[in-house]
Amino acid sequence: MSIIWTIIIGFIAGVIAKFIMPGDNEPSGFILTSILGIVGAFVATYLGQALGWYRPGEGAGLIGAVVGAILVLLVYGLVAGGRRRTI
């Protein structure tokens, strides 16, 4: 059940992170934003468990998932921004 909960929280976190971090190099599609939010929630869960903030089997909360989604959006913006440059 924790994986399903992480996916739901990640979906919501992706939408919130997109509103917090709008930009030209950010994903513009709803599905891609949601997927990056879900990835961010899993990243936040993994880092939180590695740092001892969460117990094994416990997922990141909404705030942690939003922070994770923002980090993933930053990385995506850096990677996509490098590819979109034209001469």
Residue frames relative to the residue before (quaternion, step in Angstrom):
aa qw qx qy qz dx dy dz
M 1.0000 0.0000 0.0000 0.0000 0.00 0.00 0.00
S 0.6136 0.5767 -0.3669 0.3954 3.62 1.04 -0.59
I 0.6165 0.5347 -0.3550 0.4561 3.61 1.09 -0.59
I 0.6439 0.5045 -0.3206 0.4776 3.59 0.97 -0.79
W 0.6475 0.5132 -0.3125 0.4688 3.58 0.99 -0.83
T 0.6381 0.5170 -0.3216 0.4713 3.61 1.01 -0.78
I 0.6403 0.5163 -0.3236 0.4677 3.60 1.00 -0.75
I 0.6600 0.4987 -0.3086 0.4696 3.60 0.93 -0.86
I 0.6653 0.4836 -0.2952 0.4862 3.58 0.90 -0.93
G 0.6455 0.5303 -0.3156 0.4500 3.60 0.99 -0.81
F 0.6118 0.5439 -0.3392 0.4636 3.56 1.05 -0.75
I 0.6842 0.4672 -0.2735 0.4886 3.56 0.86 -0.97
A 0.6537 0.5218 -0.3085 0.4531 3.59 0.98 -0.85
G 0.6273 0.5401 -0.3383 0.4477 3.60 1.02 -0.70
V 0.6559 0.4960 -0.3072 0.4790 3.55 0.98 -0.81
I 0.6556 0.4998 -0.3068 0.4757 3.59 0.96 -0.86
A 0.6587 0.5108 -0.3126 0.4554 3.60 0.92 -0.89
K 0.6275 0.5307 -0.3389 0.4580 3.59 1.03 -0.70
F 0.6605 0.4859 -0.3111 0.4805 3.58 1.02 -0.72
I 0.6482 0.5082 -0.3126 0.4730 3.59 1.10 -0.67
M 0.8124 0.2030 -0.0632 0.5429 3.59 0.95 -0.93
P 0.0762 0.7895 -0.6066 0.0540 3.63 0.33 1.06
G 0.1855 0.7919 -0.5676 0.1280 3.57 -1.11 0.56
D 0.6488 -0.5377 0.3777 0.3838 3.54 -1.31 0.27
N 0.7422 0.4138 -0.2277 0.4755 3.60 0.97 -0.79
E 0.5301 0.6275 -0.4117 0.3946 3.57 1.23 0.08
P 0.5968 -0.5659 0.4062 0.3982 3.60 -1.12 0.49
S 0.2939 -0.7868 0.5205 0.1540 3.55 -0.86 0.92
G 0.6309 0.5547 -0.3361 0.4257 3.58 1.15 -0.38
F 0.5680 -0.6199 0.4314 0.3271 3.53 -1.09 0.77
I 0.6678 0.5067 -0.3076 0.4502 3.58 0.93 -0.86
L 0.6731 0.4865 -0.3018 0.4682 3.59 0.89 -0.88
T 0.6279 0.5212 -0.3318 0.4733 3.59 1.03 -0.75
S 0.6545 0.5074 -0.3089 0.4677 3.58 0.98 -0.83
I 0.6529 0.5119 -0.3145 0.4613 3.59 0.95 -0.86
L 0.6635 0.4870 -0.3094 0.4763 3.58 0.95 -0.82
G 0.6191 0.5319 -0.3384 0.4683 3.59 1.11 -0.60
I 0.6437 0.5036 -0.3156 0.4820 3.57 1.02 -0.79
V 0.6336 0.5074 -0.3268 0.4841 3.59 1.00 -0.81
G 0.6421 0.5284 -0.3154 0.4573 3.59 1.00 -0.79
A 0.6384 0.5142 -0.3264 0.4706 3.58 1.03 -0.72
F 0.6556 0.4863 -0.3146 0.4845 3.59 1.01 -0.75
V 0.6220 0.5244 -0.3408 0.4712 3.60 1.05 -0.72
A 0.6632 0.4992 -0.3037 0.4676 3.59 0.93 -0.89
T 0.6376 0.5194 -0.3264 0.4659 3.58 1.01 -0.76
Y 0.6674 0.5004 -0.2989 0.4635 3.57 0.90 -0.94
L 0.6915 0.4681 -0.2875 0.4691 3.60 0.81 -0.95
G 0.6426 0.5297 -0.3196 0.4521 3.57 1.01 -0.79
Q 0.6658 0.4731 -0.3013 0.4920 3.58 1.02 -0.76
A 0.6501 0.5171 -0.3224 0.4539 3.60 1.02 -0.75
L 0.7181 0.4241 -0.2475 0.4931 3.59 1.06 -0.71
G 0.5350 -0.6571 0.3861 0.3647 3.59 1.27 -0.09
W 0.4413 0.6956 -0.4628 0.3274 3.60 1.21 0.27
Y 0.7661 0.2123 -0.1177 0.5951 3.56 1.16 -0.66
R 0.4779 -0.6447 0.5139 0.3031 3.54 -1.17 0.62
P 0.6246 -0.5123 0.3991 0.4337 3.61 -1.17 0.34
G 0.7797 0.2834 -0.2392 0.5045 3.55 -0.87 0.96
E 0.6339 0.5040 -0.3322 0.4835 3.59 1.26 -0.19
G 0.3052 -0.7767 0.5269 0.1611 3.59 -0.84 0.93
A 0.6317 -0.5199 0.4171 0.3958 3.51 -1.32 0.24
G 0.4576 -0.6615 0.5213 0.2851 3.53 -1.16 0.61
L 0.7548 -0.3923 0.2669 0.4529 3.53 -1.29 -0.06
I 0.6707 0.4910 -0.3128 0.4596 3.60 0.87 -0.86
G 0.6584 0.4981 -0.3076 0.4731 3.58 0.93 -0.82
A 0.6546 0.5060 -0.3096 0.4686 3.57 1.02 -0.77
V 0.6272 0.5168 -0.3398 0.4733 3.60 1.04 -0.70
V 0.6404 0.5074 -0.3232 0.4775 3.59 0.97 -0.82
G 0.6523 0.5064 -0.3077 0.4726 3.60 0.97 -0.83
A 0.6562 0.5028 -0.3088 0.4704 3.58 0.99 -0.82
I 0.6248 0.5207 -0.3404 0.4718 3.60 1.03 -0.71
L 0.6403 0.5165 -0.3261 0.4658 3.58 0.99 -0.80
V 0.6635 0.4893 -0.3066 0.4757 3.58 0.93 -0.85
L 0.6432 0.5124 -0.3231 0.4683 3.61 1.01 -0.75
L 0.6161 0.5356 -0.3412 0.4660 3.59 1.07 -0.70
V 0.6679 0.4863 -0.2949 0.4801 3.56 0.90 -0.95
Y 0.6428 0.5168 -0.3216 0.4651 3.58 0.95 -0.83
G 0.6523 0.5182 -0.3126 0.4564 3.58 0.97 -0.82
L 0.6533 0.5005 -0.3160 0.4720 3.57 1.03 -0.74
V 0.6807 0.4754 -0.2886 0.4768 3.58 0.93 -0.87
A 0.7054 0.4464 -0.2671 0.4814 3.59 0.82 -0.95
G 0.6248 0.5442 -0.3429 0.4426 3.58 1.05 -0.65
G 0.6454 0.5130 -0.3193 0.4673 3.57 1.07 -0.66
R 0.6885 0.4770 -0.2786 0.4700 3.59 1.07 -0.69
R 0.6932 0.5068 -0.2828 0.4275 3.60 1.06 -0.65
R 0.5015 0.6554 -0.4394 0.3548 3.61 1.15 -0.16
T 0.1046 -0.7839 0.6105 0.0431 3.51 -0.97 0.89
I 0.4066 -0.7110 0.5212 0.2399 3.54 -1.16 0.59
